[in-house]
Amino acid sequence: MLADALAEAEATTELAPLVAALHRLPTPG
């Protein structure tokens, strides 16, 4: 269970910059 939580946290950390970049894009429409 702890390993799953760590893996999820690591994935979230890796995705954070990508998500931030997406939010900076102008929204279509």
MOPAC internal coordinates of N, CA, C and O (Angstrom, degrees):
PM7 1SCF
backbone

  N    0.0000 0     0.00 0     0.00 0    0    0    0
  C    1.4678 1     0.00 0     0.00 0    1    0    0
  C    1.5251 1   110.56 1     0.00 0    2    1    0
  O    1.2310 1   120.83 1   135.19 1    3    2    1
  N    1.3293 1   116.01 1   -44.81 1    3    2    1
  C    1.4613 1   119.66 1   179.24 1    5    3    2
  C    1.5251 1   109.94 1   -63.43 1    6    5    3
  O    1.2310 1   120.70 1   140.90 1    7    6    5
  N    1.3268 1   116.26 1   -39.10 1    7    6    5
  C    1.4640 1   120.20 1   179.80 1    9    7    6
  C    1.5321 1   109.92 1   -62.26 1   10    9    7
  O    1.2310 1   120.68 1   140.14 1   11   10    9
  N    1.3291 1   116.31 1   -39.86 1   11   10    9
  C    1.4633 1   119.79 1   178.85 1   13   11   10
  C    1.5217 1   110.57 1   -63.43 1   14   13   11
  O    1.2310 1   120.73 1   137.39 1   15   14   13
  N    1.3316 1   116.20 1   -42.61 1   15   14   13
  C    1.4635 1   120.43 1  -179.51 1   17   15   14
  C    1.5273 1   110.11 1   -63.64 1   18   17   15
  O    1.2310 1   120.76 1   138.37 1   19   18   17
  N    1.3355 1   116.15 1   -41.63 1   19   18   17
  C    1.4640 1   120.04 1   179.52 1   21   19   18
  C    1.5228 1   110.60 1   -65.14 1   22   21   19
  O    1.2310 1   120.51 1   138.03 1   23   22   21
  N    1.3284 1   116.63 1   -41.97 1   23   22   21
  C    1.4615 1   120.37 1  -179.97 1   25   23   22
  C    1.5260 1   110.28 1   -63.63 1   26   25   23
  O    1.2310 1   121.21 1   139.51 1   27   26   25
  N    1.3344 1   115.30 1   -40.49 1   27   26   25
  C    1.4670 1   119.24 1  -179.95 1   29   27   26
  C    1.5264 1   110.23 1   -66.18 1   30   29   27
  O    1.2310 1   120.53 1   138.33 1   31   30   29
  N    1.3185 1   116.60 1   -41.67 1   31   30   29
  C    1.4663 1   120.74 1   179.53 1   33   31   30
  C    1.5241 1   110.05 1   -63.92 1   34   33   31
  O    1.2310 1   120.65 1   140.49 1   35   34   33
  N    1.3292 1   116.35 1   -39.51 1   35   34   33
  C    1.4667 1   119.97 1  -179.92 1   37   35   34
  C    1.5242 1   110.24 1   -65.87 1   38   37   35
  O    1.2310 1   120.62 1   137.41 1   39   38   37
  N    1.3316 1   116.41 1   -42.59 1   39   38   37
  C    1.4597 1   120.28 1   179.25 1   41   39   38
  C    1.5229 1   110.12 1   -63.44 1   42   41   39
  O    1.2310 1   120.79 1   139.03 1   43   42   41
  N    1.3402 1   116.09 1   -40.97 1   43   42   41
  C    1.4627 1   120.26 1   179.83 1   45   43   42
  C    1.5214 1   110.29 1   -63.53 1   46   45   43
  O    1.2310 1   120.80 1   140.01 1   47   46   45
  N    1.3305 1   116.08 1   -39.99 1   47   46   45
  C    1.4651 1   120.46 1  -179.84 1   49   47   46
  C    1.5264 1   110.23 1   -64.31 1   50   49   47
  O    1.2310 1   120.75 1   141.12 1   51   50   49
  N    1.3363 1   116.17 1   -38.88 1   51   50   49
  C    1.4634 1   119.70 1  -179.39 1   53   51   50
  C    1.5263 1   110.88 1   -70.21 1   54   53   51
  O    1.2310 1   120.64 1   146.39 1   55   54   53
  N    1.3323 1   116.38 1   -33.61 1   55   54   53
  C    1.4581 1   120.23 1  -177.01 1   57   55   54
  C    1.5228 1   112.80 1   -82.38 1   58   57   55
  O    1.2310 1   120.27 1   160.48 1   59   58   57
  N    1.3270 1   117.09 1   -19.52 1   59   58   57
  C    1.4647 1   120.63 1  -174.78 1   61   59   58
  C    1.5351 1   113.07 1   -52.74 1   62   61   59
  O    1.2310 1   119.16 1   130.39 1   63   62   61
  N    1.3504 1   119.21 1   -49.61 1   63   62   61
  C    1.4719 1   119.14 1   179.98 1   65   63   62
  C    1.5292 1   112.13 1   -62.03 1   66   65   63
  O    1.2310 1   120.62 1   143.79 1   67   66   65
  N    1.3304 1   116.42 1   -36.21 1   67   66   65
  C    1.4577 1   120.10 1   179.95 1   69   67   66
  C    1.5233 1   110.29 1   -66.79 1   70   69   67
  O    1.2310 1   120.88 1   135.46 1   71   70   69
  N    1.3238 1   115.92 1   -44.54 1   71   70   69
  C    1.4640 1   120.41 1   179.27 1   73   71   70
  C    1.5229 1   110.10 1   -63.04 1   74   73   71
  O    1.2310 1   120.53 1   138.86 1   75   74   73
  N    1.3274 1   116.59 1   -41.14 1   75   74   73
  C    1.4652 1   120.27 1   179.35 1   77   75   74
  C    1.5260 1   110.17 1   -62.73 1   78   77   75
  O    1.2310 1   120.39 1   139.12 1   79   78   77
  N    1.3204 1   116.86 1   -40.88 1   79   78   77
  C    1.4608 1   120.79 1   179.54 1   81   79   78
  C    1.5255 1   110.11 1   -63.93 1   82   81   79
  O    1.2310 1   120.42 1   139.24 1   83   82   81
  N    1.3316 1   116.79 1   -40.76 1   83   82   81
  C    1.4603 1   120.37 1   179.16 1   85   83   82
  C    1.5175 1   110.75 1   -62.55 1   86   85   83
  O    1.2310 1   120.53 1   140.40 1   87   86   85
  N    1.3311 1   116.58 1   -39.60 1   87   86   85
  C    1.4635 1   119.95 1  -178.64 1   89   87   86
  C    1.5260 1   111.45 1   -69.74 1   90   89   87
  O    1.2310 1   120.22 1   156.87 1   91   90   89
  N    1.3301 1   117.18 1   -23.13 1   91   90   89
  C    1.4650 1   119.95 1   179.27 1   93   91   90
  C    1.5341 1   111.35 1   -79.77 1   94   93   91
  O    1.2310 1   120.47 1   162.78 1   95   94   93
  N    1.3277 1   116.70 1   -17.22 1   95   94   93
  C    1.4582 1   119.19 1   179.59 1   97   95   94
  C    1.5245 1   110.16 1   -69.15 1   98   97   95
  O    1.2310 1   120.07 1   -32.27 1   99   98   97
  N    1.3231 1   117.47 1   147.73 1   99   98   97
  C    1.4703 1   119.96 1   176.10 1  101   99   98
  C    1.5216 1   109.40 1   -66.20 1  102  101   99
  O    1.2310 1   120.65 1   -45.92 1  103  102  101
  N    1.3110 1   116.36 1   134.08 1  103  102  101
  C    1.4628 1   119.98 1  -178.02 1  105  103  102
  C    1.5235 1   109.69 1   -75.52 1  106  105  103
  O    1.2310 1   119.89 1   -47.94 1  107  106  105
  N    1.3264 1   117.82 1   132.06 1  107  106  105
  C    1.4652 1   120.61 1   179.30 1  109  107  106
  C    1.5260 1   111.05 1   -66.07 1  110  109  107
  O    1.2310 1   120.33 1   -34.54 1  111  110  109
  N    1.3052 1   116.98 1   145.46 1  111  110  109
  C    1.4482 1   119.50 1   178.17 1  113  111  110
  C    1.5047 1   112.91 1    81.37 1  114  113  111
  O    1.2310 1   120.10 1   180.00 1  115  114  113

